[in-house]
Amino acid sequence: MTGLGDRAEAISELTGTPHVVLLIVWSGNAVIQITYTSYASPSGPPMPTPAAQLATATAMARVILATRIQA
């Protein structure tokens, strides 16, 4: 992934339940790891799409990076 820290990789496991998106970001001497796990529930809301899971994890990483820079 470009534009996120010095380097970022997304790994996903989307077969069956749960769906898991793992985002690892390297920035300076920091490593940020975000795992977004989604479970199917017959009576609950539909599971988010893989793209939505990745977008959410990316947004979270951006907030963490911005907070780290301000500290």
N, CA, C and O of each residue as an XYZ file, in Angstrom:
284
protein
N       0.843     -1.171      0.000
C       0.000      0.000      0.000
C       0.893      1.240      0.000
O       1.894      1.287      0.714
N       0.538      2.217     -0.781
C       1.323      3.447     -0.846
C       0.641      4.550     -0.057
O      -0.573      4.530      0.143
N       1.439      5.512      0.389
C       0.896      6.676      1.078
C       0.555      6.449      2.536
O      -0.150      7.258      3.139
N       1.039      5.373      3.104
C       0.735      5.069      4.496
C       2.031      4.670      5.195
O       2.495      3.538      5.053
N       2.619      5.607      5.956
C       3.881      5.331      6.618
C       4.997      5.143      5.610
O       4.874      5.535      4.450
N       6.093      4.536      6.064
C       7.209      4.243      5.168
C       6.908      3.032      4.300
O       7.364      2.931      3.162
N       6.129      2.114      4.865
C       5.752      0.887      4.161
C       4.503      0.334      4.830
O       4.353      0.433      6.048
N       3.624     -0.237      4.057
C       2.413     -0.833      4.619
C       2.018     -2.049      3.792
O       2.154     -2.063      2.569
N       1.526     -3.068      4.488
C       1.051     -4.277      3.821
C      -0.298     -4.663      4.401
O      -0.529     -4.555      5.605
N      -1.175     -5.111      3.531
C      -2.477     -5.620      3.955
C      -2.543     -7.104      3.611
O      -2.180     -7.522      2.512
N      -3.011     -7.883      4.569
C      -3.180     -9.319      4.391
C      -4.621     -9.636      4.748
O      -5.141     -9.133      5.745
N      -5.268    -10.464      3.944
C      -6.674    -10.765      4.238
C      -6.953    -12.255      4.127
O      -6.343    -12.971      3.332
N      -7.890    -12.694      4.948
C      -8.427    -14.064      4.897
C      -9.935    -13.904      4.832
O     -10.581    -13.591      5.832
N     -10.487    -14.120      3.651
C     -11.880    -13.783      3.415
C     -12.744    -14.979      3.068
O     -13.875    -14.811      2.613
N     -12.233    -16.179      3.273
C     -13.038    -17.365      3.007
C     -13.663    -17.822      4.314
O     -12.992    -17.877      5.344
N     -14.929    -18.143      4.271
C     -15.618    -18.589      5.477
C     -15.818    -17.455      6.459
O     -15.797    -16.281      6.090
N     -16.013    -17.822      7.714
C     -16.208    -16.842      8.776
C     -15.209    -17.143      9.864
O     -15.064    -18.317     10.205
N     -14.533    -16.220     10.418
C     -14.661    -14.778     10.193
C     -13.842    -14.307      8.990
O     -12.975    -15.020      8.484
N     -14.144    -13.086      8.552
C     -13.310    -12.409      7.572
C     -12.299    -11.586      8.360
O     -12.668    -10.874      9.293
N     -11.036    -11.681      7.991
C      -9.982    -10.976      8.726
C      -9.153    -10.150      7.752
O      -8.708    -10.650      6.719
N      -8.953     -8.886      8.092
C      -8.037     -8.023      7.360
C      -6.986     -7.566      8.356
O      -7.314     -7.005      9.402
N      -5.731     -7.805      8.033
C      -4.604     -7.410      8.872
C      -3.830     -6.335      8.117
O      -3.435     -6.533      6.968
N      -3.619     -5.203      8.769
C      -2.862     -4.109      8.169
C      -1.640     -3.856      9.046
O      -1.768     -3.629     10.249
N      -0.462     -3.896      8.443
C       0.785     -3.632      9.157
C       1.431     -2.415      8.503
O       1.628     -2.374      7.288
N       1.757     -1.425      9.335
C       2.353     -0.181      8.844
C       3.681      0.037      9.564
O       3.756     -0.051     10.790
N       4.724      0.321      8.791
C       6.022      0.678      9.352
C       6.225      2.164      9.099
O       6.104      2.625      7.965
N       6.532      2.912     10.147
C       6.768      4.344     10.020
C       7.847      4.744     11.023
O       7.626      4.704     12.233
N       9.015      5.131     10.509
C      10.126      5.442     11.407
C      10.472      4.209     12.228
O      10.736      3.141     11.675
N      10.469      4.359     13.543
C      10.772      3.222     14.411
C       9.507      2.582     14.978
O       9.585      1.774     15.904
N       8.358      2.932     14.438
C       7.083      2.391     14.918
C       6.541      1.340     13.954
O       6.704      1.441     12.739
N       5.897      0.335     14.526
C       5.176     -0.666     13.745
C       3.750     -0.679     14.282
O       3.528     -0.890     15.475
N       2.799     -0.455     13.406
C       1.382     -0.447     13.778
C       0.732     -1.655     13.135
O       0.864     -1.877     11.931
N       0.035     -2.429     13.935
C      -0.674     -3.611     13.427
C      -2.140     -3.485     13.819
O      -2.474     -3.367     14.998
N      -2.999     -3.511     12.821
C      -4.441     -3.428     13.047
C      -5.071     -4.679     12.453
O      -4.842     -5.008     11.289
N      -5.859     -5.367     13.254
C      -6.577     -6.545     12.796
C      -8.065     -6.256     12.890
O      -8.573     -5.940     13.966
N      -8.763     -6.362     11.775
C     -10.207     -6.138     11.725
C     -10.838     -7.493     11.421
O     -10.684     -8.026     10.322
N     -11.545     -8.042     12.397
C     -12.198     -9.339     12.259
C     -13.697     -9.144     12.226
O     -14.254     -8.441     13.069
N     -14.354     -9.760     11.261
C     -15.798     -9.616     11.100
C     -16.441    -10.999     11.071
O     -16.019    -11.882     10.324
N     -17.466    -11.169     11.896
C     -18.168    -12.448     11.980
C     -19.564    -12.322     11.381
O     -20.203    -11.276     11.500
N     -20.029    -13.376     10.744
C     -21.388    -13.411     10.195
C     -22.360    -13.751     11.313
O     -22.084    -14.603     12.157
N     -23.493    -13.077     11.308
C     -24.543    -13.346     12.289
C     -25.872    -13.381     11.549
O     -26.228    -12.411     10.879
N     -26.609    -14.479     11.657
C     -27.871    -14.565     10.929
C     -28.866    -13.480     11.329
O     -29.674    -13.055     10.503
N     -28.823    -13.032     12.558
C     -29.796    -12.034     13.012
C     -29.199    -10.630     13.073
O     -29.905     -9.678     13.405
N     -27.918    -10.484     12.759
C     -27.271     -9.183     12.848
C     -27.134     -8.517     11.496
O     -27.653     -9.005     10.492
N     -26.432     -7.401     11.478
C     -26.216     -6.698     10.214
C     -25.310     -7.509      9.300
O     -24.585     -8.388      9.764
N     -25.347     -7.221      8.009
C     -24.469     -7.959      7.086
C     -23.001     -7.646      7.377
O     -22.668     -6.585      7.904
N     -22.144     -8.584      7.024
C     -20.714     -8.367      7.209
C     -20.240     -7.273      6.269
O     -20.736     -7.165      5.148
N     -19.278     -6.452      6.712
C     -18.743     -5.438      5.803
C     -17.969     -6.108      4.670
O     -17.470     -7.224      4.812
N     -17.884     -5.420      3.576
C     -17.116     -5.936      2.446
C     -15.626     -5.881      2.792
O     -15.222     -5.111      3.663
N     -14.819     -6.683      2.124
C     -13.373     -6.605      2.357
C     -12.826     -5.196      2.111
O     -11.944     -4.738      2.837
N     -13.339     -4.519      1.104
C     -12.883     -3.149      0.818
C     -13.230     -2.209      1.972
O     -12.438     -1.335      2.323
N     -14.408     -2.389      2.556
C     -14.813     -1.558      3.701
C     -13.939     -1.854      4.918
O     -13.558     -0.939      5.649
N     -13.620     -3.137      5.135
C     -12.742     -3.491      6.246
C     -11.363     -2.856      6.063
O     -10.805     -2.306      7.013
N     -10.813     -2.927      4.859
C      -9.502     -2.347      4.592
C      -9.547     -0.826      4.735
O      -8.622     -0.230      5.287
N     -10.610     -0.197      4.246
C     -10.740      1.259      4.361
C     -10.801      1.682      5.823
O     -10.203      2.690      6.201
N     -11.511      0.930      6.642
C     -11.603      1.253      8.068
C     -10.253      1.084      8.746
O      -9.841      1.947      9.522
N      -9.560     -0.009      8.466
C      -8.236     -0.235      9.057
C      -7.254      0.849      8.614
O      -6.434      1.305      9.411
N      -7.331      1.260      7.357
C      -6.460      2.313      6.844
C      -6.740      3.639      7.538
O      -5.810      4.358      7.904
N      -8.015      3.966      7.721
C      -8.385      5.206      8.417
C      -7.870      5.188      9.854
O      -7.379      6.203     10.348
N      -7.976      4.058     10.518
C      -7.472      3.936     11.881
C      -5.960      4.145     11.913
O      -5.452      4.837     12.796
N      -5.241      3.562     10.970
C      -3.788      3.720     10.916
C      -3.408      5.176     10.682
O      -2.443      5.667     11.267
N      -4.154      5.863      9.836
C      -3.866      7.280      9.581
C      -4.043      8.112     10.853
O      -3.249      9.014     11.118
N      -5.068      7.818     11.628
C      -5.287      8.533     12.893
C      -4.137      8.254     13.858
O      -3.634      9.168     14.510
N      -3.727      6.999     13.945
C      -2.610      6.638     14.835
C      -1.334      7.340     14.394
O      -0.606      7.877     15.228
N      -1.052      7.342     13.095
C       0.151      8.011     12.595
C       0.108      9.509     12.872
O       1.121     10.093     13.256
N      -1.045     10.136     12.686
C      -1.177     11.564     12.943
C      -0.974     11.871     14.428
O      -0.348     12.873     14.777
N      -1.491     11.028     15.282
C      -1.334     11.210     16.728
C       0.127     11.028     17.118
O       0.644     11.765     17.958
N       0.784     10.063     16.520
C       2.196      9.784     16.821
C       3.065     10.964     16.435
O       4.012     11.295     17.149
N       2.757     11.601     15.317
C       3.560     12.735     14.840
C       3.372     13.932     15.760
O       4.329     14.671     15.992
N       2.171     14.151     16.293
C       1.899     15.287     17.151
C       2.493     15.125     18.538
O       2.766     16.116     19.215
N       2.698     13.876     18.972
C       3.169     13.635     20.343
C       4.601     14.058     20.536
O       5.144     13.921     21.632
